[in-house]
Amino acid sequence: MTLTPPSILLEIALPVPLRRSFDYLPPTNLSPEQLAQLEPGILIRVPFGRQELIGILLRSKSTSDQPSHKLRPALALIDNQPVLESELLELCLWAADYYQCAPGEALQTALPVLLRQGEAAQLRGEQIFQLTTEGKGLPEGALKRSPKQAALLAALQTRHQLSRGDLEQLDIPRTIAKTLIDKGLVALVEVTPSRTAQPAQLLREPPLQLSDEQHSAFAQIAYSSFKTYLLDGATGSGKTEIYLQAIAETLKKGKQALVLVPEIGLTPQTLQRFQRRFNLPIVALHSGLNDRERLDAWLQARAGIARIIIGTRSALFTPLKEPGIIIIDEEHDGSFKQQDGFRYSARDLAALRAQRLGIPLILGSATPALETLHNARQGRYHHLRLQARAGNAKPPDIQLLDIRGEILHEGFAQASIDAIGDTLNKGNQALVFLNRRGYAPALECHDCGWLANCNHCDARLTVHQTPRHLHCHHCDHQRAIPKRCPNCNSSKIQPLGQGTERSELVLQELFPTYKVIRVDRDSTRNKNSMQKLLADVHGGEPCILVGTQMLAKGHHFEDVTLVVIIDADAGLFSTDFRGPERMGQLLLQVSGRAGRAEKPGRVILQSHHTDHPLVQTLVQQGYHALAELILQERQITQLPPYRQLALLRAECKQAQLALDFLQQARQLAEAIQPPSPQLNYLGPLPAMMEKRGDRFRYQLQFSAAQRRPLQLLLSQLAQQLETQPLASKVRWSIDVDPQEMG
């Protein structure tokens, strides 16, 4: 008896780390009519081994490489409509192929968590606060005795409706809303979001007057076709105002705008500025939202209800009903590159998505990535320069402070302390930058020199004081601070070096009458904590800000007139070839926080290497001269953007297994493509941190003159590696266009 092959098969991408799709029979309860209507992008529940998974339908077909008796039927459709339209589906599959990732894992990244878990993609009703008839009768400025109640009333008088998320953005507790509900002034009603007609007034507030330089850049942006614009503007030059006015042009045409920002801490302040300007629905997409909030925002963007979408890296995959423009702020930032799993670059994929949609892409930065600058110089991107600060603001005066031989007070030179005191006495604010969180980067025994190392990594443990403990910032291992040295039993154990916690305490002792505000990952863990910390700064009272690179990204502090950079040398001697570029970007971005309004700014860079050519070039000639110097070095050494790089990483608790796997990988690669000047290999070599989290880490580097040969090699190599016995004994991954070489 011969089995009749099924007439329709389903090719499905599943969230598993295998670079292939899987064939299934249709669910048994589907009629022929329903089968005929199945579209790519639909979510389907299927059996996979002994478990059930949610997959995405790629296509229906009639034949399979698998024998028909081995094919299992899918269990059920999650929804009849595709969750991903063809545009996003194709983008994700292209990216999975380019970044050598399993297609199912790439597609999962594009979906909110609740959809991955099998929830239907349906808009739910949203509870909103609005004024009752009695509340509408209150005059402006009512309820003055209760500032929070007055703030809620004023917000409702201006915006008419507020969601729970809006209350959080305004820092108004829900208990305040309940008080006004009990008074009969406010009502909580449930509404189903829907697309409304575009209001006659798109703007809540008028746009700012553009300078001649801003207007020249703005006038060159075309909205009806694809082009990538590099908006290369000095810190404080008014790039955001150009974004806002470009978005207004997009909204007038009935289109949506997608804005990507690098840090979760930036999203609330960006959201507030956009809400002040635009009289249209705006949603935020970032990891600080709970799963339900993220799905709601995603669905509102897909339905065209949300007209402006602001988010971090993964928001690139937000479905847009009427796409009009994509903007990436601080495009140089490393956080736009995913560092695990699906290792995609949101910046690079944004260029592809904009091209396919036929819409403009704006990449904004005061310190563009060298790859981006190179693309602009090659004519691939349209280069828009803003060299002057907006309004009457002047660039800060940058002073190099040679601290060789200086007696430092807990890392601070006396000249820096005097400058901070002078700034505070004048009623202004100071910012102290140190890119090391914690109290101190190491714990040392004064008698024998013992250092507290992590047992699981090639790294020292960082000393933290709140709460008091030792913490590895690489594997998250934590332990108590010992009372005695485990090596010599001495009680003379002391913190070594400077961290943000220590700087905070030192500054509080030096300036006890002023507030010291620390901004780092530890102090901003809780929801809205960043907003609450920065609210004090925006209040304008004299204070000192102490923080890490979180402070360097896009923040506008009108009253900060002094920036002190404790260690300007970090990055000068990095083993990563991108170290000098990142040093220049970080120092210029931090320096750009000073003197952004009417008050002149000053920057002090404490350095042991004031005569280093890179430091001198940066301070005397600026970022673009530094970039030119580094690009010349890159061309001589044949590094990106003049060569294409990829890394094959492997890690294992047994170092030899990881090395053996990479040796085998190199042999396979050389059999596919022998080494040549066009494509060569380096390694296996230990990673910069050889041991992390009890695993030994090694890597094999591929360098190619052209992308295409490298892609063909990696694609064949990945398929072969999956079949190797060693592949199941080590963790391995391919990183295309790596941003971190460690």
N, C-alpha and C positions, 0 to 999 in steps of 0.2 A: 504494500500500500504506500503510495507516494503522498507526501503532505503538500497541499496547495499553499504556495507562498502567500503571505498577507499582501493585500493590495496597497495598503498605506502603512508606512513606518514613520516614527517620530524620532528625529535627531535632536538630542537634548544635551545642553551643557549643565554639568553638575558641579557643586562647590567642593571639588576634590583636587589635590595637587597633581593631577595627571594632565598632560598636554594633549588632550583629545576630547571628543564628544562621545555620547553613548546612544545606541539605538534601542528603541522600545516599541512594543505594539501599542496601539491606542488603548485608552481605558475601555473596558468592556461595555460600559453603560452609554457610550456615545452612539448616536444614530449616524447613518451615512451623511445626512445633511449637516449635522454638527461637525463631523470630521472634515467635510469640504470647506467649512468656514474657519478652521483653525489657522491662526496667523502667527508668524514668528514673533517672539517677545512675550508669549503667554506663559504664566507660571503653572507648572505641573508637578504634582506629588508622585514620586516613583519609588519602587523598592530598589535598594542598593545593598547587596550582601544581606546582612541581617537587620539593616536599619532602613528608615525611610528618609528621603531627601527631597528638598524643593529644588527643581531645576527650571531652566528657561528653554522653551522650544526655539530651536534654530531654524528648522524647516521640516516639511513633510516630504517623504521620498518613497520610492517603491522597492529599492534594493538595499541590501546590507552586506558588509563583509562578514558578519557573524552568521552561522547557520541558523535557520529559522526556528529550529527546536530549542535553541538557547535563548531566544528573545523572550523577555517577560513583558506583560502588559503594564502600562502606567496605571496608577491607582485612581487619580482624579485631577480634574482641572481646578485650579484655585480660583480662576476668574476667566470669563469668556473673552475679555479684552486684553490686548498686550499691555504689560506694565512698562515696557520699553519700546518706543517707536523705532522704525528701521534706522533712523539717523543715529540714535544713541547705540543701538545694537551693533551696527557696523563700526562705529567708533571704538567701542569696547573690544570687539573682535580684532580690529586692526591693531589696537594697543597691546592686546594679549600676544599677538604674533610678534610685534616689534620688541616688546620688553620680555619675551620668552617666558610668558606666564600661562598657566592653565586657563583656558577660556572661561570655565565656570567660576574661577576665583576672580577674574577680572570683572565679569558681569555682576557678581555679588557685590563688589565694591560700589557699583553704580546704584545699588538698591538700598533704601532704608532698612534697618534691622527688622522691623515688623513684617515687611514684605518678604524678606528672606525666610522668616519663620512661618509663612503661609497665610498671613492676614490679607484679606481682600483690599484692593486699592480703591477705597471709597472715602469720599469726604464726609467727615462727621460734623455734627452740630457743634458750634463753639459758644461757650458762655461769655457774654460781654456785658460790661457795665455801661449804663446810659442814664441821663438825668430824667427824673420823673417830671410831671407838669409842675409840681411844686418846686423842684430843683431848678427848672428852667426859669422860674420867676425870680431867683436870687440875683442880685446885682453883681457885677464884677468886683472882686476884692472882698467878697463876703467870707465869713468864718475865720477872720484874722486871728482870733484867739487860739486856734488850733492850726499851726502852719501846715501839717500834713493833710488835714481835711481841706484846707484852703487850696493846697497844691492839686489835690484830686479834683476839686470843683473847677479850678481854673483849666485843668487839662481837659475835662469833659466839656467845658464851655467852648474850648477851642476846637477839639477833635470830635466831639459828639459821642463817640464810642471808644471804649478801651477794653482790650483783652487782658487776661491774667498776665500774659507776657509783657504787655505794655506797663502794667503796674510795677512789675519787677524792674523794667528799664528805668522807670521814674523813681525807683526806690520808695514806693508807697506800700506799706504792709497791707495785706488783705483785711486785717482787723479794722483799718481805717475805712475801707469800703463798706464793711459790715455795719460800722457805726452810722454811716450815712444812709445805708439801706434801712436800718432801724428807725432813723429819723424821717424816712419817707422821701428823702431827697434824691436817692439813687435807686435804680432797679437793676437786677441781674436777669438778663433774658438770654434764651438760647436761639441762635440764628445759624442757618446753614450757609456757609460762604458761597457766594455765587458771583459770576462776572457781572459787574455793573457798567453802565455807560460811563465813558471817560468824562470826568468833570470839566466844566468850562474853565475853571481855574486849576491848572496843573500844579502851580507853585503856591506854597503857603507863605513864602517870603521871597522878595525879589532877589535876583542873582546879583553878585558883586560886580562892580565895574572892572573889566579886564584891563590890564596894562597893555601897551602896544605889543610887547613881546608875547604875552599870553594870547592876545587876539590873533596874532600872526600864526601861532601854533594851532589854535582852535579852528581858524578858518581853513586850515589844510585838511581837516578830517572830513572824509566823504562817508556817507551812511548807506549808500545803495549797493555797495559792492565790497568784496574782501580786500583788505589791506592791513598789514601790521604796522602800527605806529609806535615807535619808541619815544615816549615823552620823558626826555632826559632833562630833569630840572633840579637845580640846587635845592637843598633843604629849605623849606619855607618859601619856595618860589610860586606857590599857588597851583600845584598840580591838581589838588582835590577840586578846586573851583572849575578847572577845565573838565574833570570827570563829570561834575554835576551838570554843567551846561551841555556837555555831549549827551548825557542821559536825557536831559530835557528835550533835546532835538529828537532823540530816539522815541521818547514817549509821545511826542506830537504826531509821529507817524503811526501810532498805534502799536508800537513794538515793545518788547521787554528788554531789560538790561540785566546782565549777570556781572557781579563785581566780586572778585576774589581778593581776600586780604590774608596775610601770612599767619597772624597769631590770633588765637581765640580771644585774647585780652583786647585786641583792637576792634573786634566785631561790634561790641556794644556802643563804643563811641562813634564808630562809623555809622551804625544804625541810627543813632540819635541825630547825627548831623543830617542824614538823608531824610529822616522823618520831619525835621524842622523845615526842610526845603520843599518836599514834595507832598502833594495832596492826593496820594495814590497808595494802594496797599503795598507794603514792603515786608518781606520775610527774611529771617536770618537762618542759615544752615551751618551749624558747627557742632563739635563734640560736646559742648556744654549743655546742649538740649537733651531732654529725655527722649526715649524712642518715639513716643506718641507725638510730641511737639515736632520732632524732625519729620515724621511722616506727614503730618498736617501741612507743614511748610512746603514739602516736596510736592504734595498733591495740588496745593494752591498754585504753585509755579506751573505744573503740568496743565492745569485747567485754564491758565491764563488769568487767574484771579489776582495773583501777586504780579505786579508789574516790574518791581525791582527785587532782585534776589542777591543777598550779600552772604558770603560764606568763605570758609577756609578751603583747603585743597580739594576735598572730595566733592564740594559743591559744583565743581566743573561738570559733573555728570547729571546735574539737575535737568529734567526735561523741560523744554520751553515751548509753549504753544505758538508764540509769535516772536522768535528771537530777533533782536535788533542790534545788540552790541555786547562785547565781552571786554571787561577791564580788569587788568591784574595790577594791583598796587604793590609796591616794593618787590618788583618782579625778580630781583636778585636774590631774594631770601631762600635759604636752603630748605625751608619747611615745605616748599611747593613740590619737593621730590620725596615720594614715599620711600621709607628706608627698610621696609620688610614686606613680605607677601608679594603683592602686585606692585612692583617698584616703578611706578610711572612718574613722569614729570607733568604736573598740572599746567605749567607754563607752556611746555612744548606741545602738549595735546590741545591746549586752547587754540594754538595757531592752526592746527589741523581742523578742529571743530569749526572755527570761524571761517576757514577757507571753504569747507563743505557747505556751510550755511550761507555763504556769500555775504557775510557781515564784517564790520571792522573789529579789529582787536587793538586795544591800547595797552602797552606795557609801560608802566610808570616807575621811575626810580631816580634818586639823586646819585646813586652809585651803581649803574647798570652792570649786570654780569658780563664778564669778558666775552662769552659766547654771543650775548645779545648785541654788544657793541660791535663785534666782528660782523654779525649779520647786517647791522645797519651800514657799516662801511662797505660791505659787499653789495649793497643796494637791495638786499632782500627785505629790509625793513625801512620804513620812511622815518628819518631821524628828525625829531622836533626838539629844539634846545630851549631851555629857560635858564638863563644865567644870573638873573637878578632876583632878589627876594621880593615878595609881593608887598605892596604899600610902601611905607617909609622904612621898613626893616632893613638893616644892614647885616652883611655876613659877620659872624663872630670873629674876634681877634684871637688867633691861636698862638699860644706861647709854649715852646718846648722847655721843660724844666729838667735840667740834668741833675739826677739825684745820686750820681756816683760820689761816694765819700760823705754824703749827707747823713746826719743823724735823724732817722725817721721816727715819728711818734706813731707806733702801730700802723706803719705803712704810709703815713701822711708826712710830707715835707712841711717844714714850718711855713714856707711861702704859700702852700696850699691852704693850711689852717688859717693863716692871716687873711687870705682872699675870701674864704668862706665867711669868716667873721665880719669882714667889711661889707660883703653882699647882704648879710642878714641885717646889719645895722642900718643899711640904706632902705630896708623894707622889702627887699627882693628875695628870690628863692635860689637855692643852689642844688645842683644835681651831682652826685658822686657816683661814678661808674666803676664797677668791679665785676668782671664776668666769672665770679666764683661764688656760688651760694654756700650756705653753711657758716659756721663760726670760724673754722680754719681748715685748710685743705689737708692737714696731716697732724698726727699726734706723735710726739717724740719724747724719748727718755733723755734727760739732760746728762746723766752719768755715763750711759753706755752707747747712746746713739740709736737704740732700738726705735723702729717706726711701726705704727699700727697698720699692717697690711691686710687686705681682704684675703680670706682663705680660699676664695673661689675665683679671684681675678688677679691679673697682674696690675693691681692698682692699690693706692693707699686709701684708707678709710677717712672720710671727711668728718670732722668734729662738728656736732650740732649742739646748741644749748637749749633750744625750745622745741621739743623736750630734749633733755641732755642725753646724748647717745652718739655712737659712731655709726656712720652710714656709708655704704658703697653706692655711688651714683651710677654705677654700671650694671650691677646685678640686683640691687635693692637689698643686699644683705645688711642686717643691722645687729648691733650688739652694744652692751653697756660699756661705758668708759672705765677701764680698770683703775683701781686705786693705787696699785703698785706695778712696776715694770715686770712683765712675765719673764724677762731675760735675766735681770740682775737684782730684782726685788726692791729697787729704789723707789722712793715715793716722789721723786722729782720728775713727774710726767707733765709735759707742757704742750699746749697747742703750738703748731708751727705754721706761720704764714697767715694770710688775711682772707676772710670770707665776708659776705655781706652782713651776716649776723654780728660779727665782731666789729665791723666798721660802724654799724648802727649803734652799738653800745659805746664805742669810743666817741663818736660824734655827740651822743646824748650827754656824755660826761663833759665834753669840751664846751657844749652849748646847751646847758640844762634848761634854759628858758624858751627854747624853740622846739617845735615838733620835728621829729626825725621819722620819715616814712620809708619803710623798706618794701621794695617791689621785686620779688623773685618768685620762682615756682612754689616755694614753701609758703609764702605769705598770701598767695592768690589761689590756693587750692579750692576754696569754697565758691559756690555760685555767687556771682555778682561782687566777689570780694575785691576784684580789680577796680570796679567802678567806685566802690566805697572808699578805697584808699586814695584814688585820684580825685575824688570829690573835694577833699581837703586842699589838694594842690590847686584845683581850679577856683577855690574860694579866694585865693590871692594873698592869704596871710604868709608872712615870712616863714619858711620851713626848709628842711633839707631832705631831698629825695636820695635814697641809696638803692642801687639796684643793678641787675644784670642786663643782658641784651634785650630783655622784655621792654626796657625803657627806650631802646634805640629805634623802635619801629613806629614811625608815623605820628607819635604823640605831639600835641600842640600845647605847650605850657607857656602862656603869655608872660608870666612873671619870673621865669627862670632866666637869670642873666649870667650865671656862672656854671660851667661844667668842669669838674675835676676828674680826669681819667687816671686812676691809681697806677695801672700797669699798662703802659702803651706798647710794651714790647711783645706781649702775647701774640703769637702768630708769625713773628719775624723769623723764627727758627723752627717752624713746624715741619714735620716729616711729610705732611700732605702738601702736594704742589699747589693746592689752592689756598694755603695758609696766608701768604702775603696779600692776595686779593681780598680775602675775608677780613684780614686785619684792617686794610684800607677802608673797606665798606663800613665796618663796625665803628671805627674811630670817627669817620666823617658823619655817619648817621647819629652817633651820640653827640658829637660836637654841634650838629644841626638843631639840637633842642635848645641851644642858648640864643637869646636875643631875637626871638621870632616875632615880636611885636614892636612897639615903639622904642623900648629900652634896648640899648646896645648890649651885645653879648661878649663874653670872654671865655676862652677854653684853656685849661692848663693840662698839658700832657706830661705826666711824670715818666721819665725814661732813663734807663741805664745806657741806652744806645742812641743818643741824640744825633750822632754823626753818621748813623747808618744811612746809606743812599736812599733806601725806600722811605724811611721816615722823613728825611730831608725833602725828597721829591713831593711827598704827600703834603707836608706843611707849607713848603714854599710855593709849589706850583699847582697843587690840588689833585683831585682824584683822577682826572682824565690823563694827566701827565704820568701818574703812577700806572694807570691801566696800559698806557702806551709802552712803558718800560717793561711791564710784566708780559705783555703780548709779544714783544720782541724776544724775550727769554723763551716763551712758549714755542715760538716759531723755530728757534735754534734747537731746542730740546725735543721738538716734535711731540708736543702735548696739546690737548684740546685748547682752542677750537681748530687746530691745524691737523689733528689726527682724531680718529674715533676710538673710544675706549669701551671695554666691557670687562667685568670681573666675574670669574667663577669662584664662589666662596664655598668652603666646606668646613664644618666643625664637628667635633666628636670628643667624647670623654677620653678616648684613646687617641693620642696625637698621631700615631703611626697609621691608623685607619684613614684619617683625613688626608694625610700626605699621600698614601697609596692611591686613594681615590683620585686626587688631583694629578698624580703622575700618570695614572691610567687615562684620565681625561686629556692630558697633553698628547699622549701617544695617539689617541683616537683623533684628536683635532689635527695633528700633523699628517695623519693618514688621509684626512679629507682635504686639507690645504697645507702643503709643506711651507715651512717658514720662508719668507721673502721680504724684501723692503716694503712691499705693499701690505703684508699682513704678518705680524710676528708675535711671539709669545714671551712672557717673562714669568718664571716661577716653575713650581710652587714655592711661595715665600710665606713666612709667618705674617699674620696681620699685625698692624701697629700695636694692638694689645693682643698678645698671642693667646692668653688664657682669659676667658670671661665666663662667669656663671658655671664654673667647673668644666668648661668645654675648651678644647684647643682649636684655634682658628687659623686657617691658612687660605691662601688665594692664588689663583692663576690669572694673569693679566693678558688680555688680547688687545693689540693695537693695530689699527688698519688705516690706510690712506683714504678709503671710501667706505660708506655705510653698507652698500649692497653686498660686497663679498663677506663682510663681517656678519651680516644678517643670515646669509645662506649658510655660513659655517655654524653659527650658533644654533640655528634651527635643526640642522642635521645632528649636531653634537648632542643637543638636549634629548632628542629622540633615542639616540644610542645609549646615553647615560642612564636613562630610565630603565633600561633592560639589564644593566650591570648589577651583579650581586652586591657589590660594595655600596651601591646607591641607597640601599635600604638600611645600611648600617651607619650612615653619616647624614647630617643635615646639610643640604647643598642648595645653592640658589645662583641664578645668573642675574647680574646687575648691569644693564645697558645704560651707557652715559652716566656712570657713577658720580655722585657728588661727594661721597665720603670714601676715602681710600683705605680706611682702617678696618 
